[in-house]
């Protein structure tokens, strides 16, 4: 496949993918590409398809030249509860206006020489809720409520082999982000821009970032992978400048490290750790307590989602059962992103899932170069009970959030 054709294809997808990806680790998927997702999300060191470029640009020389197309299908269950609130009776609310989400993905890897590899991959991230019966209605919100945040990210990679065992990589990320918020217009009374808090339709913004990576063979059976992704800087949201601090919604700096052990040639075992620094960003890190300190919604130092930094530990196993069949399994566990004090606004996006179990397989054609991959998994039920979460001015009490997911993925690839 020639690079210009791939670039045109990726550009079209980038603008056509402002879909809402129901994220599994904060706003991001638990892995990149179907082979990674089937193995618990590992990819910074154990890389099998072009999706791994999003985790570590240095793997562009570890993956054989190929292209991939795939999709994830998510079934999401989200429930929020209000209890002990003077504005109404205790009640549960289901985000079931939309529960199924289809997320496409694609990418390619190619070689310029034995020491230089390059490629690009396209993936989505985000979050979303859709409450036909809005939990914020009792406070003055509209009957229907929810938030939809979608991101499409085109991640490029260029890898260079310093030696046959050690490779470095760099990459540029180009991103498009869209947001739509409905049902929290009552918060306009607390904002520097009351009309730009909610019910403004969908607004988009472009962004950019960078990546660095390393992959090195420490011993015949042990390989190390390291990567860093910079903050993704997005342009300002004007229509929601009354909700987001200074209208900004950047995505955090992330760090990845992984080890792969191959005790026998047909078996690979990988352990990876990922760290996302949400607390450093205004929109994701600022907490609701800033309102009590005199900082209004939408002000440069105003409150945001109040998320903690998140660490994710991933374990994956890949067994090459035969030249045609590869089997995968994995597990990941994340620290809790949403503090109990932030669950009131957290009902808009209760990112409370922590544990994932996955499995997958690939059938590879011996002669044609085609392969076919399937993956299935679950984000096990997670919950956060509020603690001093609803402001006294709104009747006090607590907001609780519960969420779980089931997902499957399918992909085709072609080696060239």
N, C-alpha and C positions, 0 to 999 in steps of 0.2 A: 504494500500500500504506500502511495507516495504522500509525503508530508503535506503538500498544499491541499490535497483532497481531504485529508484528516482534519486539517485546521479549519477548513470551511465547514465541515460537518460539526466540529466541536463548537464553532461560533454560533451556528444555528441552534444547537441544543442549549447552549448557555442562556440564550434569550427566551427559549421556549420552556424552561424548567422552573419557573417561579412557583413550583408546587410546594405543598406543605408536607415536609418529611417528618413523620412522627418519630422524633429522636429517641434513642434508647440510653445513651450516656450524655446527659444534658442536651444540648442542641445537635449533637453529632450522632451518627450511626455508630454501632459498636465495632464496625470494621469497614474496610473499603474493598469492594469487589467480592464476588460470590465465594471465591476460594477462601479469602480471609474471614468472611462472615461465618462460613461453616466451621472454621477452626477457632471459634471464640473471639475473633477480631484481631488476631495477631497479624502483623504485616510489616513491621519495621525491620525484621530480620528474616522471617520465613515468608518469602514472596513467591507466588505462583502465577499471577496474572497482572495486567496493567493497573488494576485498582490499587495495588500496593504502592504505586508512585505517590499517592496522596499521603501515605504514612512516612515514606522515606525516599527522597529522590535518588539516593545511592543505589537502590535496587534495580535501576534501569539496566544494569549489566548482569544482574542475577536472574532476571526473567528473560526467557528466550523471545526473540522477535515475534510479535503477534498483535492481533487486535481482538477486542472483546466488546460484546453488547449484552446487557442484562437488565433485569428489573427486580425490585423488591415489592412485595405486597404485604402491607401491615394491617392487622386487625387490632384496634385499640379500644380499651375499656377504661374510662376515666369517671370517677365519682368524687364529688365534693360534698361536705357536710357542714352545716351551720348549727351550732349548739350554744345554748345559754345566751342568746342574743335578744336584747329587749325590743328590737324592731320586728320580731316575728317568732313563730314557733320553731323548734328544732326541725330541720328538714334535710333531705338528701337530694342531690341534683346530679343528673347523668348528662355527660357530654356525649350524646348519641345522635346529634344531628348529622354528623359524618363520622363513621367509624373505620372505613376501609380507605387506605391510601396506597397509590401505585407510584413508585419512585424509579424512574429509569436511570441507567448508568452506562458508561462506555469509556473506551480508551485504547491506546496503542503503545507498543514499545518497539524500537528499532535500533539498529547498530550503524554507526559510522565506520567503526573499526573495532578491532579486538579490545581496544582500550577506551573507547568512547561509545556510550549508549545514550539514547534520548527517548522521550515519549511524553504523553499527556494523558490525563484521565479526568473525567467529569463526574462529579458526585453531588448529592444534595444533602442539605441539613435543615433543621428547623424544628418547629413545634406548632401545636394547634389544638384548640378546643372549640366546640360548637354546642352550646347549651340551648335547646329549645325552651327550657324553663330556666331563665337566667337567675343564678344565685344572688346577683347584685340588684335585682329588681326591687327588693324590699328597701334598699337604700336610696332609690331614685333612678336606677338604671332601666333601660328599655327591656321589654319582655324577653327578647332573645339576646344572648351574649356570647362572647368568645374572642379569641385572638388567633390570627393566622400569621405565622412568621415562616417564610420560606427562603432558602438560600440555594443557589446553584454556583458551584465553584469549579473552575477549570484549572487544574493543577499541572503545570509543566515540570519536566525534569531533564537534567543533563548530568550524566555520571561519567567520572574519569577514574580509571584504574591506576593508582599510584604504583602498585605492584600487583602481581597476579592474585595476591591474597587481601589486598586493602583497596577499597574504593570510596571516593567521596562524591557527593552530589549536591547540586544547587537547583532551585526551582522558583518560578514565579507563579503566584496564584491570582487569577482574575475572577471576580465574584459579582454576582447580582443578588440583591436581597429585596424582598417585598414584605410589607406588613399591613395588616388590617385589624382594627380593634373595634368591637361593638359592645355596647351595654354598660360602660362605666362612665357615662357622661356626667354623673353626679360629682365626680372628682374634679370637675372644672372649677368648683369653688375653691379648690386648694392649689390652683395652677396659675402660672404666669401668663398662660394663653388658654383661657377657659374653653374656647371653641375648637382647640386643636388637641383635645384629649382623647376623644372617641368618636365613632360614627363618621369617619372621614373617607371611607372607601379604602381601596388598596393603593399604596404608594410604594415606589421602587427606588433603589439606590444602587450605585455601582461601587465596588471596592477592590482593594488590591492587598497583597502581602507577599512574603518570601519564605523559602524553606532552605534548610541546610541538612545534610545527612552524611552518615558514615556507615559502611558495612565492612567488617573485617573478619577473616578467619584466624582465630586465635590458636587453634590446633586442628588436627585432621577432623575431629568430630565436634568442635565447638566454634560457633560463629556469633559475633557481637554486632548489634545494630544500634545506632543512635540517630536521633533527628530532632530538629527544632523548627517550629512553624511560628512565624511572627504574628503579631496582632493583625487581623484583617481590618484595614481602615476603610470605612464606608462614608460616602457623602451624607450630608445632613438630611434628616427627614423634616420637611417643613410642615406637612399636614399633621404630624404628631409631635410637634415641638412642645406642646403643652403637657405631654406625658413623659417623654424621654428627656433625661438631663441634657440640656443644650441641643436637643434634637438628634443626638448621636446614639448609634447602636452598633458599636464595633464588636468583633469577636476576639476571643482572648489568645494570648501566646500559649502555645502548648509544647511540651517536651515528651519525648518517647525514648525508651531504652529497652532492649530485648536481648535475650540469649537463646540460641538454638543448639540443641544437642542431637546429634545423629548417631545413636549407638550402633546401628546397622544401616546400610545404605537405603533400605526401603522404609525406614521409620525416622520421622523428625518430630522432636518435642520442643516446644517453644514456650518461654515465659517472657511477658512484656509488661512494662509499667508505663502509664500515661499520666501526665499532669497538665491540667488546664487552669490558668490563672484568671478566673472570672472576677475576683475581688479587685483586680487592678483596673477594670473598666467601669465607667460611670453607670451605664444603664444596667449592666449585669451585677455590679458589686455594691452600689450604694443601697443602704437599708432604709426601711420606712421610718426609723427613729429620727431621720433628718427633718421630717416634717415638724416634729416637736422642737427641733433646734432652730426653727424659723426658715428653713429652706423649702421653698415651694416646688411643686411638681413642675418639671420643665426648666428649672433654673440650672445653671452650670453645676451646682453642688446639690441638686435636688435628689430625692429618693429614686431608686430604681427597683430591680427585682430582688436585690439583697442576697444573691447566690454566694455560696462559699466556693473557694477553690476546690477542684475535684481531682482525686487520684483514682485511676482504674487499673486493676491488676488483671491480666489476661493469661490464660493457659490454653494451648492448642496442641493437637496431635494430628499428624498426617501420615497415613500408611499407604504406600504404593503396593497394593495387593497384587497387581499384575501390570504388564505394559499398557493395558487398556483401562484398568480400574484404579482409582485413588479414593480412599475413604478418609473422612475428617470428623473431628469432634472437638468441642471446646467449652470453656466456661470463663466468665469474667465477673468481677465484683468491683463495684464503685463505692466511694464514700458518698454520704448523703449531701446532695447539692443544696436543698432547700431548708433553711433553718426554721424551727417551729414558730419564731416570731414573725416570719414573712409569709405565712400561709394565706393571709387575706387576699393580697394580690396574686399569690401563688395559685389560687383557684383558676386563674386564667390559663395557667400552664403548669399543672402539678407534676414537675419533673422529679418524681420520687422513686423511680425504679432503680434498683441497684444490682440485681443478679441476672445473668443471662446464661442460658444453656443452648448449645447449638450442635448441629450435625450436618454433614454434607457429603457429596460424592461427585466425581467426574468420570465420565466415560470418554476415552480418547480413541479416535480412529487411527489405526496403525498406518494407513496409506495416504489418506486425503488431507491430513493436517487439521481437521476439525476436532473440537472437543465440546462436550456438553456438560454443564454443571448445574446441580440443584443443591439447595440449602434450605433448612428449616430450623426454627429456633423459637425461643420464648424469653421475654423479659418478665421475670416472675413478679408477682404482686408486691408493690412497695407502698408504703404509707408514711405520712407525717401528720401527727396531731398538733394542732396549733397550741401556742402558749403565749398568752397576752397578745393575741394576733389581731383582734378586731378593735379598732380605736374606741375609747369610751364615748366619744361624740357620736358614734354610729351604733351605740347600744351595747358595746362590749361583747364578751363571749369569745368563742373560738371558731376558727375555720380549719377543717381537716381535709386532706387530699389523699386519694388512693388511685393507683393506676397499674395496669398490666398490659402486655402486648403478646400477640402471636404473629409470626412472620414467616414467609417463604420467599425464596429467591430462585430465579432461573437465569441462565446465561449461556451464550454460545461464544466460542472463540475460534480463531484460525491462526495457526502458526505459519510463518512465511520466512 
